[in-house]
Amino acid sequence: MTGKMARYFLGLSGGPFRGDETYGMPDIYFHDASAVILAPDGEVLWAAEEERHSRVKKTTWFPAKAVAAGLRALGISANDIDAVGYYFDERFCDHSLNDIYFWRSDVPRRTARELIHERLSELGFGVAAADVQFVDHHSAHAAATLHGSGWSEDSLVVVMDGGGGRDSTTAFVQRDGGLHRVGRLPLEKSFGMMYAYATHALGYRWGDEYKVMGLAPYGDPARFGKLLDRVAPTDPVNGVRLNIEAFRHGLSESGWKLRAADDPFDQIHKDFAAAVQLWLETNSLRLIRHWRDETGTRRLAFSGGVAHNSTLNGRILASGLFDALYVHPASHDAGAALGAALIRRGDFRAPSSKPFDPYLGAAYGAADTDRAVEAFRPLITVRPATDAVREAAALLADDKIIGWFQGRGEFGPRALGNRSILADPRPAANRDRVNFAIKAREGYRPFAPATTPEGGDKYFDLGGTETSFAYMSHVVQVRPEFRESLGATTHIDGSARLQIVDARQNPRFHALIEAFGQASGVPVVLNTSMNNSHEPMVETPGDAIRLLLTSSLDALVLGDLVVTRSATTGLADFTVDLPVQVRLERRLPEDQWFLVDTAARTYHRQRRISAETAAVIAERSAITAPVTDEVRELWRLRWIDVVRTGVATEGTTGAD
């Protein structure tokens, strides 16, 4: 430090490179890029993931846009921040960079500290390179989780992920005002990596583990139970010893059918998902029980990427091992940015014991909304709502599926009532409507019910362990008598990933659920994130309108406005923009045109397009009838953006 008192503290996660530096940074090293800003007393003022602002799903880039948006939202400058925490150990970061340098002689050799300082300097920060503190990764997770819990009592803190520097799982105990490490598992004994490997075996990608969790209830774990015990034996102290070659051989012997990303699931895939999920639950519980017995604690704070496995969290909740359980809403690496800021500040304790508020992103005012509406005016109709809550409830009761865009954005991977798609939870058919027509994702994927505290007690078995259901972190059982009447939010095994909305934390969403209850008799709504499967959760009013125009949403409640699609279907007043990570490429001698996605993390590496559409993109000309259908499909898949000619918009950067 320079000797002056720090005014604000900045925490960072994500890679050290800019988006235009496509050096092939491995996904497993740096992901979940985010920025967190703390007040001097430790209050969290801002927390947002970079993907919301860059519109690059699961980006590994440095969180420059999230930092800039936070400064803008708080009305401060880079000069107001002179203490920075980064979410990984410096030695680990440099080792990871060397993996790139080894294979890429064209990449300039810079240390992690030099790269982070470069990125901060580009944003106008006066922080010296020496003032950036690199933080032990699992300590960052633990600090964020304890801060969110507000606990001062003795507590066990377990961080479990694919790998955090040298460790894959770490146990801490909070005692006497300090955080003390009491156990660890090295990288080669990683529960998270075992689950990630199984995810790839099912034809999914890194970061798709939650899809395996949703598929598991459709299978029978007995088919693969013995195989997993043989190739991934565990004990409660030493973790898992995964034999990859034996794993592959065992799958082949079982009649395993390799699955491509878009192939249908056979029963063998469902059985394997069930076995992997049961394996994770059983062995995680054994390990956590061991550390509980060693420390004598009755409170568990659980974090790391594995802590987003809400089915596992439900098992811990129902086990009776603890009197209290807390799972942070940003348990993935985005939350480690918060922990890095707290450790940089020197105190992970929260300034108060009130529940962690996840609504820490940007709020957008009337000017932002008006600008977005004007940008899409020919394609939408807009009217002010007399009472937005009542009108939204009436739309839901009329079996309409709506977007609900209100207040500040959520921190974490789940929409908690401010950037949400909502539907009536009663008709089972609504699950398919939302999955296929709006989210464009697999039909087996479940949706969360959001309800009031009174509804939580009535419709769901909450067990006796103290916890917060505010963050969609736990799977619980729907009471049998209500499973049919909550058909769209009850999974095949009778479970649901529950959100209970407190009127003090989100009064408008709570009022909507109550109003829907008055109209329907059921104070529960289906709640899922406002996006399709090809993009991050929406950030700006413009992002929300784009989703309305490229999906089957019936309406969008945008603050106090109700927005619907107009009868206009032509795009003659519009032209095409390319997202920051996409480039247009012509290939000879075949003379073929492609859109190429240059992001390190992507679901679509390239897509061939017609010469006519390529011409519209290259010349920024009007979208004419012959290419309208192709342009609309590319827009739906987020290969391109469609912008109104001559009208200034907020673009696709998430910065109104």
MIKOL-669390 format. One record per residue (C-alpha): residue in one letter; x, y, z. Coordinates in nm, 3 decimals. Each point is the difference from the previous one (the first is absolute). Example, Ala and Ser with C-alpha at 12.3 -4.5 7.8 and 13.67 -1.06 7.14 Angstrom:
BEGIN
res|east|north|up
A|1.230|-0.450|0.780
S|0.137|0.344|-0.066
END
This chain:
BEGIN
res|east|north|up
M|0.000|0.000|0.000
T|0.102|0.363|-0.044
G|-0.072|0.088|0.362
K|-0.335|0.171|-0.057
M|-0.328|-0.139|0.127
A|-0.176|-0.216|-0.258
R|-0.334|0.146|-0.100
Y|-0.141|-0.288|-0.203
F|0.113|-0.358|-0.055
L|-0.017|-0.182|-0.332
G|-0.014|-0.378|-0.035
L|0.060|-0.175|-0.333
S|-0.047|-0.341|-0.156
G|0.058|-0.111|-0.358
G|0.301|-0.017|-0.229
P|0.266|0.269|-0.040
F|-0.046|0.044|-0.377
R|-0.221|0.238|-0.199
G|-0.267|-0.133|-0.231
D|0.211|0.078|-0.307
E|0.288|-0.209|0.136
T|-0.121|-0.344|-0.106
Y|0.291|-0.206|0.120
G|-0.190|-0.318|0.077
M|-0.016|0.043|0.377
P|-0.114|-0.341|0.132
D|-0.352|0.015|0.141
I|0.099|-0.193|0.311
Y|0.237|0.272|0.118
F|-0.194|0.328|0.000
H|-0.377|0.026|-0.026
D|-0.306|0.171|0.151
A|0.153|0.345|-0.051
S|-0.153|0.259|0.233
A|0.061|0.324|0.186
V|-0.095|0.087|0.358
I|0.030|0.339|0.171
L|-0.006|0.037|0.380
A|-0.051|0.307|0.214
P|0.269|0.068|0.262
D|-0.217|-0.167|0.267
G|-0.031|-0.321|-0.206
E|-0.350|0.058|-0.136
V|-0.039|-0.146|-0.349
L|-0.094|0.286|-0.231
W|0.036|-0.170|-0.338
A|0.038|-0.354|-0.129
A|-0.047|-0.106|-0.361
E|0.125|-0.262|-0.242
E|0.181|0.107|-0.315
E|-0.214|-0.219|-0.227
R|-0.307|0.213|0.071
H|0.178|0.309|-0.130
S|0.215|-0.146|-0.278
R|-0.284|-0.233|-0.114
V|0.259|-0.279|-0.042
K|-0.137|-0.303|0.182
K|0.237|-0.149|0.259
T|0.275|0.239|-0.099
T|0.353|-0.047|0.130
W|0.102|0.358|-0.084
F|0.107|0.263|0.251
P|-0.317|0.159|0.148
A|0.063|0.347|-0.144
K|-0.363|0.072|-0.089
A|-0.126|-0.114|0.342
V|0.256|0.224|0.171
A|-0.092|0.300|-0.216
A|-0.373|-0.059|0.054
G|0.053|-0.016|0.376
L|0.192|0.327|0.011
R|-0.270|0.164|-0.212
A|-0.285|-0.136|0.213
L|0.161|0.117|0.325
G|0.099|0.339|-0.138
I|0.367|-0.048|0.084
S|0.319|-0.009|-0.204
A|0.291|-0.239|-0.022
N|0.197|0.242|0.216
D|-0.238|-0.069|0.289
I|0.126|-0.360|0.018
D|0.352|-0.068|0.118
A|-0.024|-0.356|0.133
V|-0.057|-0.299|-0.230
G|-0.035|-0.372|0.072
Y|0.030|-0.273|-0.265
Y|-0.158|-0.340|0.052
F|0.299|-0.231|-0.057
D|0.344|-0.052|0.145
E|0.268|0.179|-0.205
R|0.214|-0.310|-0.040
F|-0.294|-0.196|-0.141
C|-0.082|0.283|-0.244
D|0.354|0.014|-0.133
H|0.011|-0.378|-0.033
S|-0.324|0.010|-0.201
L|0.136|0.272|-0.226
N|0.310|-0.206|-0.063
D|-0.222|-0.275|-0.142
I|-0.099|0.247|-0.272
Y|0.348|0.139|-0.051
F|0.140|-0.351|-0.044
W|-0.215|-0.061|-0.309
R|-0.036|0.356|-0.131
S|0.330|0.167|-0.082
D|-0.191|0.298|-0.145
V|-0.152|0.101|0.336
P|0.192|0.272|0.187
R|0.146|-0.132|0.325
R|-0.156|0.183|0.293
T|-0.060|-0.105|0.357
A|-0.348|-0.010|0.148
R|0.079|0.308|0.208
E|0.116|0.192|-0.306
L|-0.312|-0.102|-0.194
I|-0.243|0.097|0.277
H|0.176|0.333|0.039
E|-0.027|0.058|-0.378
R|-0.374|-0.070|0.008
L|-0.054|0.235|0.295
S|0.210|0.273|-0.164
E|-0.215|-0.026|-0.314
L|-0.301|0.080|0.220
G|0.170|0.305|0.150
F|0.103|-0.151|0.331
G|0.295|0.152|0.179
V|0.056|-0.315|0.207
A|0.363|-0.110|-0.006
A|0.075|-0.357|-0.101
A|0.127|-0.065|0.352
D|-0.338|0.100|0.145
V|-0.182|-0.292|-0.166
Q|-0.033|-0.287|0.246
F|-0.027|-0.351|-0.142
V|-0.210|-0.214|0.234
D|-0.011|-0.373|0.072
H|-0.297|-0.117|-0.204
H|-0.178|-0.211|0.260
S|0.059|0.264|0.268
A|-0.180|0.245|-0.230
H|-0.297|-0.236|-0.032
A|-0.008|-0.055|0.375
A|0.017|0.372|0.081
A|-0.286|0.080|-0.239
T|-0.218|-0.275|0.142
L|0.052|0.091|0.364
H|-0.061|0.365|-0.084
G|-0.328|-0.096|-0.165
S|-0.110|-0.216|0.291
G|0.045|0.279|0.254
W|0.098|-0.265|0.256
S|0.229|0.074|0.291
E|-0.045|-0.343|0.160
D|0.245|-0.288|-0.040
S|-0.058|-0.137|-0.351
L|0.140|-0.257|-0.240
V|0.074|0.145|-0.344
V|0.044|-0.247|-0.288
V|0.114|0.118|-0.343
M|-0.035|-0.265|-0.271
D|0.066|0.054|-0.370
G|0.196|-0.138|-0.292
G|0.319|0.155|0.130
G|0.111|0.318|0.168
G|0.374|0.037|-0.047
R|0.152|-0.298|0.180
D|-0.321|-0.131|0.158
S|-0.333|-0.140|-0.114
T|-0.177|-0.002|0.336
T|0.088|0.195|0.313
A|-0.153|0.004|0.347
F|0.028|0.302|0.227
V|-0.141|0.070|0.342
Q|-0.112|0.343|0.113
R|0.096|0.029|0.364
D|0.105|0.283|0.231
G|-0.052|0.256|-0.275
G|0.241|-0.170|-0.241
L|-0.013|-0.239|-0.293
H|0.221|-0.306|0.044
R|0.075|-0.274|-0.256
V|-0.066|-0.348|0.141
G|0.004|-0.228|-0.305
R|0.069|-0.015|-0.370
L|-0.011|-0.228|-0.303
P|0.249|0.054|-0.284
L|-0.093|0.043|-0.365
E|0.046|-0.365|-0.086
K|-0.276|-0.090|0.249
S|-0.261|0.238|-0.129
F|-0.372|-0.069|0.033
G|-0.069|0.289|-0.235
M|0.231|-0.132|-0.272
M|-0.160|-0.344|0.027
Y|-0.342|0.156|-0.062
A|0.143|0.217|-0.280
Y|0.148|-0.304|-0.171
A|-0.337|-0.174|0.019
T|-0.158|0.312|-0.150
H|0.230|-0.026|-0.302
A|-0.072|-0.373|-0.029
L|-0.368|0.095|-0.045
G|0.079|0.227|-0.294
Y|-0.012|0.324|0.194
R|0.264|0.268|0.048
W|0.193|0.144|0.289
G|-0.247|0.197|0.211
D|-0.302|-0.216|-0.089
E|0.002|-0.205|0.321
Y|-0.339|0.139|0.103
K|-0.153|-0.172|-0.304
V|0.124|-0.338|0.125
M|-0.161|0.073|0.336
G|-0.333|0.064|-0.172
L|0.025|-0.316|-0.208
A|0.085|-0.228|0.294
P|-0.355|-0.058|0.133
Y|-0.094|-0.168|-0.330
G|0.252|-0.280|0.053
D|0.076|-0.302|0.217
P|0.338|0.037|0.176
A|0.037|-0.375|0.058
R|0.115|-0.057|-0.358
F|0.328|0.187|0.054
G|0.038|0.000|0.377
K|0.258|-0.278|0.016
L|0.197|0.149|-0.289
L|0.032|0.335|0.176
D|0.100|-0.166|0.326
R|0.273|-0.186|-0.188
V|0.144|0.278|-0.215
A|-0.055|0.284|0.251
P|0.039|-0.153|0.348
T|-0.034|0.242|0.290
D|0.054|0.018|0.370
P|-0.118|0.271|0.238
V|0.348|0.141|0.057
N|0.191|-0.031|-0.328
G|-0.275|0.074|-0.251
V|-0.022|-0.160|-0.342
R|0.274|-0.184|-0.189
L|-0.124|0.026|-0.357
N|0.144|-0.242|-0.256
I|-0.086|0.159|-0.333
E|0.111|-0.294|-0.214
A|-0.198|-0.247|0.211
F|-0.296|0.237|-0.024
R|0.010|0.005|-0.380
H|0.051|-0.374|-0.023
G|-0.283|-0.068|0.242
L|-0.238|0.219|-0.199
S|0.090|-0.184|-0.320
E|-0.062|-0.337|0.163
S|-0.342|0.116|0.120
G|-0.122|0.063|-0.355
W|0.057|0.373|0.024
K|-0.125|0.202|-0.296
L|0.199|0.313|-0.065
R|-0.234|0.296|-0.024
A|0.052|0.313|-0.206
A|-0.124|0.328|0.141
D|-0.329|0.003|-0.194
D|-0.075|-0.373|0.012
P|-0.299|-0.129|0.199
F|0.057|-0.168|0.335
D|-0.039|-0.376|0.024
Q|-0.083|-0.174|0.325
I|0.366|-0.092|0.046
H|0.089|0.371|0.015
K|-0.272|0.068|0.255
D|0.117|-0.293|0.214
F|0.356|0.126|-0.012
A|-0.109|0.352|0.105
A|-0.195|-0.152|0.290
A|0.302|-0.203|0.112
V|0.237|0.297|-0.015
Q|-0.240|0.221|0.196
L|-0.049|-0.266|0.268
W|0.377|-0.054|0.015
L|0.055|0.372|0.059
E|-0.268|0.023|0.268
T|0.111|-0.311|0.189
N|0.369|0.079|0.005
S|-0.034|0.372|0.063
L|-0.218|-0.074|0.301
R|0.256|-0.247|0.134
L|0.277|0.257|-0.028
I|-0.203|0.282|0.151
R|-0.112|-0.226|0.286
H|0.364|-0.084|0.071
W|0.094|0.369|0.031
R|-0.308|0.075|0.207
D|0.101|-0.270|0.248
E|0.361|0.123|0.009
T|-0.095|0.362|0.066
G|-0.313|-0.054|0.211
T|-0.185|0.273|-0.190
R|-0.374|-0.001|-0.070
R|-0.005|0.272|-0.269
L|0.113|-0.054|-0.360
A|0.081|0.272|-0.254
F|0.041|-0.171|-0.338
S|0.161|0.157|-0.308
G|0.192|-0.066|-0.321
G|-0.142|-0.115|-0.331
V|-0.126|-0.329|0.144
A|-0.217|0.200|0.243
H|-0.216|0.098|-0.299
N|-0.112|-0.363|-0.013
S|-0.330|0.076|0.169
T|-0.097|-0.367|0.019
L|0.310|-0.066|0.212
N|-0.090|0.301|0.214
G|-0.345|-0.148|0.051
R|0.159|-0.325|0.117
I|0.217|0.189|0.249
L|-0.305|0.191|0.119
A|-0.202|-0.318|0.053
S|0.287|-0.193|0.160
G|-0.036|0.161|0.342
L|0.379|0.035|0.023
F|-0.022|0.371|0.075
D|-0.224|0.241|0.184
A|0.058|0.265|-0.268
L|0.112|0.000|-0.364
Y|0.097|0.297|-0.216
V|0.074|-0.013|-0.373
H|0.111|0.323|-0.167
P|-0.203|0.101|-0.310
A|0.329|0.055|-0.188
S|0.185|-0.312|0.114
H|0.177|-0.031|-0.337
D|0.314|0.196|-0.077
A|-0.189|0.327|-0.046
G|-0.057|-0.005|0.375
A|0.373|-0.042|0.060
A|0.040|0.358|-0.125
L|-0.197|0.107|0.306
G|0.225|-0.206|0.224
A|0.310|0.149|-0.162
A|-0.128|0.351|0.074
L|-0.081|-0.094|0.360
I|0.344|-0.150|0.058
R|0.161|0.306|-0.161
R|-0.194|0.210|0.247
G|0.126|-0.220|0.282
D|-0.335|-0.107|0.150
F|-0.247|-0.252|-0.145
R|-0.271|0.068|0.256
A|-0.317|0.171|-0.118
P|-0.080|0.344|0.146
S|-0.341|-0.135|0.110
S|-0.176|-0.333|0.046
K|-0.274|0.076|-0.253
P|-0.040|-0.255|-0.284
F|0.231|0.040|-0.299
D|-0.168|0.217|-0.264
P|0.066|-0.148|-0.348
Y|-0.147|0.298|-0.187
L|0.333|0.174|-0.052
G|0.015|0.067|-0.374
A|-0.111|0.293|-0.211
A|-0.341|0.166|0.012
Y|-0.129|0.173|-0.313
G|-0.206|0.317|0.005
A|-0.266|0.150|-0.223
A|0.254|0.148|-0.244
D|0.162|-0.341|-0.050
T|-0.336|-0.164|-0.057
D|-0.120|0.273|-0.238
R|0.316|-0.036|-0.207
A|-0.043|-0.378|-0.025
V|-0.367|0.032|-0.092
E|0.078|0.253|-0.274
A|0.266|-0.231|-0.142
F|-0.259|-0.272|-0.065
R|-0.311|0.217|-0.041
P|-0.131|-0.142|-0.333
L|0.011|-0.355|0.134
I|-0.163|0.055|0.341
T|-0.300|0.161|0.162
V|0.042|0.168|0.337
R|-0.253|0.120|0.253
P|0.032|0.124|0.357
A|-0.145|-0.229|0.263
T|-0.246|0.142|0.250
D|0.123|-0.256|0.254
A|0.290|-0.210|-0.137
V|-0.023|-0.259|0.277
R|-0.374|-0.059|-0.046
E|0.024|-0.005|-0.379
A|0.289|-0.245|0.006
A|-0.194|-0.226|0.238
A|-0.302|0.014|-0.232
L|0.214|-0.095|-0.299
L|0.138|-0.299|0.189
A|-0.347|-0.105|0.114
D|-0.104|0.014|-0.368
D|0.280|-0.253|-0.071
K|0.228|0.253|-0.164
I|0.378|-0.035|0.030
I|0.162|0.334|0.082
G|0.335|0.164|0.047
W|0.031|0.186|0.330
F|0.275|0.269|-0.004
Q|0.026|0.206|0.318
G|0.255|0.178|0.219
R|0.361|-0.108|0.037
G|0.140|-0.312|-0.163
E|0.072|-0.312|0.203
F|0.351|-0.116|0.092
G|0.037|-0.370|-0.071
P|-0.119|-0.241|-0.268
R|-0.369|0.001|0.096
A|-0.273|0.250|-0.065
L|-0.158|0.088|0.334
G|-0.286|0.218|-0.116
N|0.159|0.299|-0.173
R|0.112|-0.152|-0.333
S|-0.251|-0.285|-0.018
I|-0.225|-0.189|-0.236
L|-0.320|-0.084|0.187
A|-0.286|-0.238|-0.069
D|-0.295|-0.170|0.168
P|0.148|-0.302|0.188
R|-0.321|-0.205|-0.012
P|-0.023|-0.140|-0.358
A|0.274|-0.259|-0.055
A|0.000|0.106|-0.367
N|0.157|0.332|0.098
R|0.328|-0.175|0.067
D|0.021|-0.099|-0.368
R|-0.124|0.339|-0.117
V|0.277|0.182|0.184
N|0.271|-0.259|-0.075
F|-0.062|-0.025|-0.373
A|-0.164|0.322|-0.117
I|0.190|0.248|0.215
K|0.311|-0.144|0.161
A|0.084|-0.222|-0.301
R|0.141|-0.274|0.220
E|-0.046|-0.366|0.094
G|-0.352|-0.105|0.094
Y|0.103|-0.191|0.313
R|0.131|0.314|0.174
P|-0.206|0.099|0.307
F|-0.113|0.346|0.109
A|-0.003|0.158|0.342
P|-0.309|0.099|0.195
A|0.013|0.339|0.173
T|-0.238|0.055|0.288
T|-0.057|0.194|0.322
P|0.108|-0.122|0.345
E|-0.356|-0.118|0.063
G|-0.006|-0.185|-0.332
G|0.334|-0.162|0.077
D|-0.136|-0.162|0.316
K|-0.322|-0.107|-0.170
Y|0.122|-0.151|-0.328
F|0.351|-0.128|0.080
D|0.174|-0.217|0.258
L|0.258|0.242|0.137
G|0.144|-0.227|0.268
G|0.125|0.125|0.334
T|0.342|0.142|-0.084
E|0.039|0.377|0.010
T|0.082|0.137|-0.346
S|-0.087|0.270|-0.251
F|-0.218|-0.103|-0.295
A|0.037|0.347|-0.156
Y|0.259|-0.104|-0.259
M|-0.133|-0.318|-0.170
S|0.286|-0.195|0.157
H|-0.186|-0.306|0.131
V|-0.210|-0.274|-0.152
V|-0.281|-0.109|0.230
Q|-0.299|-0.228|-0.035
V|-0.334|0.136|-0.111
R|-0.268|-0.125|0.238
P|-0.173|-0.293|-0.177
E|-0.345|0.158|0.006
F|0.126|0.301|-0.200
R|0.221|-0.166|-0.261
E|-0.268|-0.022|-0.265
S|-0.123|0.354|0.061
L|0.358|0.130|-0.038
G|0.061|-0.204|-0.313
A|0.236|0.243|-0.176
T|0.238|0.036|0.295
T|-0.005|-0.353|0.144
H|0.283|-0.217|-0.134
I|-0.053|-0.364|-0.093
D|0.115|-0.114|0.347
G|-0.240|0.232|0.184
S|0.269|0.258|0.076
A|0.038|0.371|-0.067
R|0.282|0.257|0.023
L|-0.182|0.243|0.224
Q|0.018|0.377|0.037
I|-0.178|0.166|0.292
V|-0.039|0.375|-0.054
D|0.008|0.229|0.301
A|-0.197|0.324|-0.027
R|0.285|0.192|0.166
Q|0.259|-0.116|-0.253
N|-0.203|0.021|-0.323
P|-0.333|0.172|0.074
R|-0.117|0.028|-0.361
F|0.059|-0.366|-0.089
H|-0.162|-0.105|0.328
A|-0.303|0.218|-0.082
L|-0.025|-0.161|-0.345
I|-0.003|-0.351|0.147
E|-0.268|0.104|0.249
A|-0.207|0.161|-0.276
F|0.026|-0.313|-0.213
G|-0.106|-0.203|0.304
Q|-0.308|0.216|0.038
A|-0.086|-0.046|-0.369
S|0.075|-0.372|-0.020
G|-0.020|-0.136|0.352
V|0.367|-0.109|-0.016
P|0.264|0.250|0.124
V|0.278|-0.161|-0.205
V|0.150|0.100|-0.335
L|0.237|-0.181|-0.237
N|0.322|0.201|0.001
T|0.296|-0.039|-0.237
S|0.271|0.229|-0.129
M|-0.087|0.244|-0.277
N|0.209|-0.126|-0.291
N|0.006|-0.274|-0.258
S|0.263|-0.271|-0.003
H|0.227|0.196|-0.235
E|0.061|0.304|0.220
P|0.061|0.106|0.359
M|-0.281|0.131|0.216
V|-0.126|0.336|-0.134
E|0.163|0.309|0.141
T|-0.162|0.306|-0.161
P|-0.352|0.094|-0.110
G|0.123|-0.047|-0.357
D|0.114|-0.354|0.077
A|-0.345|-0.078|0.140
I|-0.175|0.135|-0.309
R|0.230|-0.206|-0.224
L|-0.110|-0.314|0.183
L|-0.367|0.097|-0.043
L|0.056|0.041|-0.374
T|0.191|-0.326|-0.047
S|-0.209|-0.234|0.214
S|-0.360|-0.088|0.078
L|-0.030|0.219|0.308
D|-0.354|0.136|0.013
A|0.094|0.329|0.166
L|0.278|0.185|0.177
V|-0.069|0.202|0.314
L|0.284|0.253|-0.011
G|-0.020|0.206|0.316
D|-0.345|0.155|-0.029
L|-0.036|-0.063|-0.374
V|-0.164|-0.296|-0.174
V|0.178|-0.085|-0.327
T|-0.130|-0.241|-0.265
R|0.091|-0.083|-0.360
S|-0.170|0.211|-0.266
A|-0.151|-0.125|-0.323
T|0.307|0.124|-0.190
T|0.223|-0.292|-0.102
G|0.222|0.158|-0.264
L|0.347|0.126|0.087
A|0.042|0.260|-0.274
D|0.071|0.272|0.259
F|0.279|-0.205|0.153
T|0.352|-0.113|-0.076
V|0.237|-0.257|0.154
D|0.269|0.046|0.262
L|0.245|-0.270|0.103
P|0.055|-0.074|0.369
V|0.347|0.077|0.130
Q|0.117|-0.362|-0.021
V|-0.133|-0.078|-0.351
R|0.170|0.076|-0.329
L|-0.107|-0.043|-0.364
E|0.234|-0.220|-0.202
R|0.015|-0.077|-0.372
R|0.173|-0.323|-0.103
L|0.149|-0.068|-0.340
P|0.009|-0.177|-0.242
E|-0.348|-0.125|0.093
D|-0.113|0.362|0.050
Q|-0.197|-0.086|0.311
W|-0.094|0.238|0.282
F|0.014|-0.082|0.370
L|-0.064|0.164|0.332
V|0.282|-0.097|0.236
D|-0.023|0.022|0.378
T|0.339|0.093|0.141
A|-0.091|-0.023|0.370
A|0.195|-0.247|0.210
R|-0.326|-0.138|0.135
T|-0.267|-0.055|-0.262
Y|-0.274|-0.237|-0.102
H|0.032|0.091|-0.370
R|0.341|0.015|-0.159
Q|-0.114|0.084|-0.352
R|-0.312|0.017|-0.216
R|-0.026|0.016|-0.377
I|-0.225|0.275|-0.138
S|-0.125|0.099|-0.342
A|0.189|0.245|-0.218
E|-0.306|0.230|0.004
T|-0.003|0.021|0.380
A|0.378|0.043|0.003
A|-0.044|0.300|-0.231
V|-0.256|0.157|0.235
I|0.244|-0.042|0.289
A|0.306|0.121|-0.186
E|-0.172|0.304|-0.154
R|-0.221|0.076|0.303
S|-0.289|0.026|-0.242
A|-0.371|-0.037|0.072
I|-0.137|-0.347|0.072
T|-0.213|-0.085|-0.303
A|-0.264|-0.269|-0.042
P|0.222|-0.265|-0.165
V|0.226|-0.023|0.309
T|-0.249|0.083|0.277
D|-0.062|-0.361|0.106
E|0.370|-0.083|0.016
V|0.075|0.321|0.190
R|-0.274|-0.071|0.252
E|0.140|-0.348|0.067
L|0.353|0.133|0.041
W|-0.137|0.264|0.235
R|-0.182|-0.262|0.206
L|0.323|-0.196|0.034
R|0.185|0.323|0.092
W|0.246|-0.027|-0.286
I|-0.099|0.354|-0.093
D|-0.190|0.296|0.137
V|-0.267|0.193|-0.189
V|0.008|0.379|0.043
R|-0.225|0.274|-0.125
T|0.161|0.212|-0.271
G|0.090|0.349|0.117
V|-0.119|-0.047|0.360
A|0.249|0.007|0.286
T|-0.040|-0.296|0.236
E|0.181|-0.136|0.298
G|0.149|-0.264|-0.234
T|0.087|-0.342|0.134
T|0.248|0.110|0.262
G|-0.245|0.012|0.289
A|0.073|0.368|0.064
D|-0.301|0.223|-0.046
END
